[in-house]
Amino acid sequence: MSLPAPSPDFKAQPSRRETALTAAFAHVDRLRASDFGGILRAPMIAAPGLSQAAGCNLHVKLENLQVTGSFKERGAYARMAALSFEERGRGVVAASAGNHAQGVARSAAAMGVTARIFMPTGTPMVKVHATRALGAEVEIAGADFDAAKALALTEAETTGAVFIHPFDDPVVLAGQGTLAMEMLEDQPDLDVLVFPVGGGGLAAGAGLAARRINPDIELVGVQSDLFPSFANRFHGEDRPIGGFTLAEGIAVREPGGLTGDILMDLLDEVLLVDERQIERALNLFISQMRVLPEGAGAVGLAAVLANPARFAGKKVGLVLSGGNVDTRLLSSLLLRDLARSHRLARFRIELVDVPGQLSAVSEIISRAEGNVTDVAYHKTFSDLPAKVTYIDISLEAQDAAHMDRIQAALQAAGFRVELAGY
């Protein structure tokens, strides 16, 4: 089955681009008619808890359930399947912050093609280990994606290997477009689709596919406010680019040439989200849907939550686009969420340095049904009088009101209590 022609309001650029995209989508249609390389048709499910928090009707495509944990293998497989016999013999090279790397590695292993992947310094080790486990040779080099890509291109020129671009390739973006095809097959009445935007492959490919199915559907892109590369172009701004973001999968300093041009014509809006909003979305995915996203996989939800009026009352399709989260980061995020909701706190309590004081504090907390998780006793390094000391106690409570009751009980017993931090 071939895709319908673009809608009349699609501002197609010169015929060369349109011809390449038409051929790419035809190639992907043929792949979909078979087993599409065994890529999972990820479920699209309603999210009532998130919908209530957002004030709209949310449906989430769970691409974190793919074998590689990300939608990226859709485009990687489509591009690898287009390689000639001679090209396969030369091997492939790629650059990625993690998810594209795994997609290329998995397809290369299935096709018997050698693959070398350049991953920037700071890539979460869970992604590095997963890429190596799939059989690819991994080179950790370059300060960011763009530096890693430059090294990969040099490698391709030197060795003759085929460079598999993570987004700026007609076949790759058409492969990503299969995601939107499935979303609209499962939920034909969606009003809006929200996509993360890094290099733009997902938003461009899925956006093109969606508009060819439903010319009236709204398309919204989302970027981290630390890496607003495409948002700058879309809005005619010059915001600074760079920093440490939870959404490292979309931390791209320059959008693709092909994808950027497509998205300028295609998107209705580009929204920015900050780190705290991304963190909140991550925690809500975990607590409300019991799914594990990575930062870039949660920016769509972050944008919907941060802009309730923009999406109010609409049926919105989101993509949980990746699930390769660093476990140490996950632990930190969960604890920070407990602290922000005041279910975890640290009290600094001033004590007279006589026996029984710590026992008295513990007894009060126990009677108030608090749970102590950590105690630090400070005596030597203190500017308090010699007969006075203090302890830092970290404890868990059922909720913020319960934590307030514990603090009040300690103060009622005569202890001087200071909230040391959340």
MONOR-V38453 format. One record per helix or strand of 3 or more residues. SS is the DSSP state (@ for helix, = for strand). FROM is the first residue (numbers start at 1). TO is the last residue. If there is no record, write none. Layout:
BEGIN
SS,FROM,TO  SS,FROM,TO
END
This chain:
BEGIN
@,15,33  @,36,38  =,44,46  @,48,54  =,57,62  @,63,65  @,72,81  @,85,90  =,92,95  @,99,111  =,115,119  @,125,133  =,137,140  @,145,159  @,170,186  =,192,196  @,201,213  =,218,224  @,229,235  @,248,250  @,257,266  =,269,273  @,275,289  @,296,306  @,308,311  =,315,320  @,327,340  =,344,352  @,357,367  =,371,378  =,388,396  @,400,412  =,416,421
END
